Amino acid sequence: MAKLVSKTYGEALFELAMEENRVREMMEEIIDLQTALSENPDFDKLMKHPGVPKQEKLQMIREVFKDRVSNELAGFLEIVVSKERYNDLPAIFGYFTDKVKESQKIGVAFVASAVELTKEQKEKVCTRLLETTAYETMEMHYIVDPSLIGGMVIRVNGRVVDSSIRTKLNTMTKQLLV
């Protein structure tokens, strides 16, 4: 359900940004808004509290964000609060961010390796991903996972390439037990 909510609202926000030709500005505004919300956890708790009436929440949104965010984003926040979807805001903004990156041909890759990769190895991985995908740039995230034993696991937009020793050993074990 939360995925459907984030998709519906995130898609609407993205379409609004596209129509207004303000995708980049809206993205920057959302990043700033997420930062402000994370730096003010009391405001977030108040907005999520079931005992605070919806009208008071809407009034707080108007007062806090008036002249601080665009009219489009302020209106969007009012809709989210009036539909009681404030809790879904992080997922909505996440969906919006993914749509922006997709439209700008920016891929997001998560690379897990058993040991820390050198700068040259990281560059080779990035270059290879750019060659084998339709993305023009890649946003790379590297983590070290010693349980892989060796090799790498690469995740790009739901696709996984697993060349880890751990997976190869598990596969061989299953084949031998059959």
N, C-alpha and C positions, 0 to 999 in steps of 0.2 A: 504494500500500500504506500509506504513512504517513497518507494522508487517512482511510483506513478505520480505522486504529488510533486516530487522534485522535478520530474520530467515535464509535467504539465506547466507548472509555474516557471521553471527554468527556461522552457521553450518560449513561453509568452514574453519573458523578460528579454530573451535573445532577439526575438522577432521585433520587439519594440526598439531595441538598440539598433537593429539593422534598418528599420524603417526611418528612424531619426538620423541614421548615418553617424551614430555615436558609440560604436562598439568599443573602441579603445577608451574613450572617456568614461563609459559606463563601467568597463572593467576596472579602471583605476579607482573610480568611486566605490565600487564594491569591495575592492581590496582595503581601501581606507575605512570603509564602514565595518568590515570584519575586524580590523585592527581595533577600532574604537569600541566595538562590542566586547572583544576579548579583554580589553583593558578596563572595562567597567562591568565586572561580573554582577554587581548589585542590580544594575539596570536589567541585565539579562534575567536574573532571578525574578525580578518584579514582573517582567513581561511574561514569564512562564508560569507565574503563580496563578492557580485556578481561582483564588479568592478575590482577585482584582477584576472588577467588571470590565467588559470589553470596551465600553465607552471611555473609561479612564485610560485604558491602554492606548486607544486611538488618540486621545488628547495628548498623552505623553509623546507619542510618535510625532504628532504635529509640532509640539513645542520644542522637542529636542532636535528634530531634523530640519525644521524650517530654516531656510537660507543656508543650510550646511550641506545639503545634497540637492541634486537636480529635482525639479518638479516631477519628472518621470519616476525617479527612484523613490521619492517621498510618497507618491501616489501608489506605487507598487507595494511599499511597506504597509500603507494603510489597508490595501486589499488583503495582504497576507494576514494582518492582525484581525481584520473584520471577519475573515473566513476561518479564524482560529488555527492558523498554520504557522505561527511564529516559531514553534519548535522545529519546523522543517526548514527554516532559513539556511542553516549550514549546507544541507543537502541541495537546496535550490540553487544557492550560490555556487556550489560545486558543479552542478550540472551546467549552469551558465558558463562557468570557466572552461569546462571541457568543450562546450560548443564553440566558444571563442577560439580556443586552441585548434580545434578541428578546422574551423573556417580559415584560419591563418596558416594551415598546414604545419602545425607544430605537434610533433609526436612526443609522448611522454613514455620514457623507458625506465624500468626498474631492473637493475642488474645486481644479482647476488653472486658472490664468488667466495671461495673458501679462504682466500687470502686477499689482502689489499692489492688492487691492481695498480700498476705503474701509470704514469701520465701517458706514456706511449700506448699502453694496452687500452686505456680508456678512450684515447683518440681513435684507435683502430676499431673498437666496438662501435663507437658513435658513427664513424665513417661507413662501416659495414651496414649499420641499420639505415642510414640515409640512402645507401645504394639499393637496399632491398625493400624499401617502403616508398610510399608516395609523399612522404613528409619532406619539407624543405629544411627544417631545423628540428633538432631533438633536444628535449629537456631531459637530462640524464640524472638518475638517482642511483647511487652505488651503495651497497651494504656488504658487509663481510659476514658470512655465515659458515663458521668452521664445520658445521655438521654436513656440508656438501662434500667434504673430503677433498675434492678437486673439481675443476670445470666451473661452469656458470649456469645460472638460470636467468633467462631474460624474459621480462613481461612487457609487452607493448600493446596497449588497448585491448586487453582481454586475450591476446594471443600469448602463448608461453612456449619458449624454446628451452628445453631442459637438457643440458649436456653434462650434468653433474655426475661425478663418480658414484655418489650415493644412489641415484636413480638407476644407473647402469648395474650396480650391485644388486639392488632390489629386483630388477628385471631378471637378471641371471638367476637369482635365488628362486623366483617364482617358476622359471622355466625348468630348473633342475628338480623342483618338487612335483612337477606334473607328470 
